[in-house]
Amino acid sequence: MPDRVTRDFPLFPLGLVALPHEYVPLHIFEPRYRTMIAECLEQEREFGIVWAGEDGQRPIGCAMRIERVLERMEDGRLNILTQGTRPFRIVEEQDDRPYPAGTIEFLADKSEEPNERTREAAHAAYAELVAQATDRTLDDDELEPLSAYAMAATVDFGLEAKQGLLDLRSENARLRLVTRLFRAALKRLDFIERAQARAQSNGKVRFG
């Protein structure tokens, strides 16, 4: 097996999508997941979050590193802080572990030349969104190292959009997608601001 294929990889199906670079706090209460997290802490290994929605479990998830244990409760429950590291695909699920696990393949991007114009457009849209949402201005040195994942990890997108990013094996494609998502978020922010201004002026929000 190539190095990127791993057996006995712990899996945590949840109603969320995690991205590389994203910080995700988790409350661990089920006994099987307490066992899983205990082993991950002891062995300093990753586990994987996969989105389990109404349509079933998605095959592509994100590996997570446990950054720290925030709280240990007397009854064995845990609050932990995790961070996404890299995408993977479930090759085969296993039922021989005390918790969900599988054989997984860590996914590599296809070889391609970075498109500078695409990257600049994504950085510009992200900088504008950060400025509108937080009044913080990002300078070029802060923007330069940011990948599509790194930017998207700080924005609360919908699950389908995040899964779409996770599924893409091209950084250029991810940059194009986050640019569209950032611009859509800017339009929503603008609408909210205009609606609030109208509500303050006359108590009504008019559409059309």
CORSUL-V376922 format. One record per residue. N is the residue number from 1. RES is the residue in one letter. NEAR is the number of other ideal C-beta (glycine too) atoms within 8 Angstrom. D_FIRST is the distance of its C-alpha to the first C-alpha in whole Angstrom. Layout:
n	res	near	d_first
N	RES	NEAR	D_FIRST
N	RES	NEAR	D_FIRST
This chain:
n	res	near	d_first
1	M	4	0
2	P	4	4
3	D	4	6
4	R	8	8
5	V	11	6
6	T	9	8
7	R	7	10
8	D	8	14
9	F	13	14
10	P	15	18
11	L	15	20
12	F	13	24
13	P	8	25
14	L	8	28
15	G	5	31
16	L	8	30
17	V	10	28
18	A	11	27
19	L	13	26
20	P	11	24
21	H	9	27
22	E	13	29
23	Y	8	31
24	V	12	31
25	P	9	33
26	L	9	32
27	H	7	34
28	I	11	32
29	F	6	34
30	E	6	32
31	P	6	32
32	R	9	28
33	Y	11	27
34	R	13	29
35	T	10	27
36	M	14	24
37	I	13	26
38	A	8	27
39	E	10	24
40	C	13	22
41	L	9	26
42	E	6	25
43	Q	6	22
44	E	5	22
45	R	7	19
46	E	10	19
47	F	14	20
48	G	14	20
49	I	15	23
50	V	14	23
51	W	14	26
52	A	9	27
53	G	8	31
54	E	3	33
55	D	3	31
56	G	6	28
57	Q	7	25
58	R	10	23
59	P	7	19
60	I	12	19
61	G	15	20
62	C	16	21
63	A	13	19
64	M	15	22
65	R	9	23
66	I	12	26
67	E	8	29
68	R	6	31
69	V	9	33
70	L	7	36
71	E	6	38
72	R	5	38
73	M	8	40
74	E	3	42
75	D	4	40
76	G	7	37
77	R	10	36
78	L	12	35
79	N	11	35
80	I	13	32
81	L	11	31
82	T	14	28
83	Q	11	27
84	G	17	24
85	T	9	22
86	R	9	19
87	P	11	18
88	F	14	15
89	R	9	15
90	I	13	15
91	V	8	12
92	E	6	14
93	E	8	17
94	Q	10	17
95	D	4	20
96	D	4	20
97	R	9	20
98	P	5	24
99	Y	10	23
100	P	11	21
101	A	11	18
102	G	11	15
103	T	12	11
104	I	13	11
105	E	10	10
106	F	11	12
107	L	11	14
108	A	6	16
109	D	8	19
110	K	6	20
111	S	3	22
112	E	8	26
113	E	3	29
114	P	8	30
115	N	8	33
116	E	6	36
117	R	6	38
118	T	12	36
119	R	10	35
120	E	8	39
121	A	10	40
122	A	15	37
123	H	12	38
124	A	8	42
125	A	13	41
126	Y	14	40
127	A	11	42
128	E	10	45
129	L	13	43
130	V	11	43
131	A	11	47
132	Q	9	48
133	A	6	46
134	T	6	47
135	D	3	50
136	R	6	47
137	T	6	47
138	L	9	44
139	D	6	44
140	D	5	42
141	D	5	41
142	E	7	39
143	L	11	38
144	E	7	36
145	P	5	33
146	L	9	33
147	S	9	30
148	A	12	30
149	Y	13	28
150	A	11	30
151	M	14	33
152	A	15	32
153	A	12	31
154	T	6	35
155	V	10	36
156	D	2	37
157	F	8	36
158	G	5	35
159	L	9	32
160	E	6	32
161	A	10	32
162	K	12	30
163	Q	12	27
164	G	9	28
165	L	14	27
166	L	12	24
167	D	7	23
168	L	9	24
169	R	8	21
170	S	9	24
171	E	10	26
172	N	10	29
173	A	9	29
174	R	14	29
175	L	14	32
176	R	10	34
177	L	13	33
178	V	15	34
179	T	12	37
180	R	8	38
181	L	12	37
182	F	15	39
183	R	9	42
184	A	8	42
185	A	11	43
186	L	12	45
187	K	8	47
188	R	8	47
189	L	11	48
190	D	9	51
191	F	8	52
192	I	8	52
193	E	8	54
194	R	8	57
195	A	9	57
196	Q	8	58
197	A	8	60
198	R	11	62
199	A	10	62
200	Q	5	63
201	S	5	66
202	N	5	67
203	G	3	65
204	K	6	64
205	V	6	61
206	R	5	61
207	F	3	59
208	G	2	60
